[in-house]
Amino acid sequence: NRAGLLYKFSNKGYVFKTYEGELQLAGTDMMTQLSVWSFSASDAAVADQLRLNEGKVVTCYYHELVDAFPWQGETDYLVYKVEPVSK
């Protein structure tokens, strides 16, 4: 799992519509290429949870795939569960 600020989430694609997002990893103050984690979401229910928590700190649970198919997403990280982090 990975935790951080969910600052970007969208539905992308021309042929295969996939859910894509980016997380600013926890513990980093500045956004750099190393502190941003890009991921894909597995289904509409997970996408709804991500949309509700955009702009908040969340924990994303994911499976890492080896060469994901285009209809699975743009990344090899497929999020299957999301939880808001309580302070």
Secondary structure in CASP SS format (residue, H / E / C, confidence):
PFRMAT SS
TARGET T0000
AUTHOR 0000-0000-0000
METHOD secondary structure of the structure
MODEL  1
N C 1.00
R E 1.00
A E 1.00
G E 1.00
L E 1.00
L E 1.00
Y E 1.00
K E 1.00
F E 1.00
S E 1.00
N E 1.00
K E 1.00
G C 1.00
Y C 1.00
V C 1.00
F C 1.00
K C 1.00
T E 1.00
Y E 1.00
E E 1.00
G E 1.00
E E 1.00
L E 1.00
Q E 1.00
L E 1.00
A C 1.00
G C 1.00
T C 1.00
D C 1.00
M C 1.00
M C 1.00
T C 1.00
Q C 1.00
L C 1.00
S C 1.00
V E 1.00
W E 1.00
S E 1.00
F E 1.00
S E 1.00
A E 1.00
S C 1.00
D C 1.00
A H 1.00
A H 1.00
V H 1.00
A H 1.00
D H 1.00
Q H 1.00
L H 1.00
R H 1.00
L H 1.00
N C 1.00
E C 1.00
G C 1.00
K C 1.00
V E 1.00
V E 1.00
T E 1.00
C E 1.00
Y E 1.00
Y E 1.00
H E 1.00
E E 1.00
L C 1.00
V C 1.00
D C 1.00
A C 1.00
F C 1.00
P C 1.00
W C 1.00
Q C 1.00
G C 1.00
E C 1.00
T C 1.00
D C 1.00
Y E 1.00
L E 1.00
V E 1.00
Y E 1.00
K E 1.00
V E 1.00
E E 1.00
P E 1.00
V C 1.00
S C 1.00
K C 1.00
END
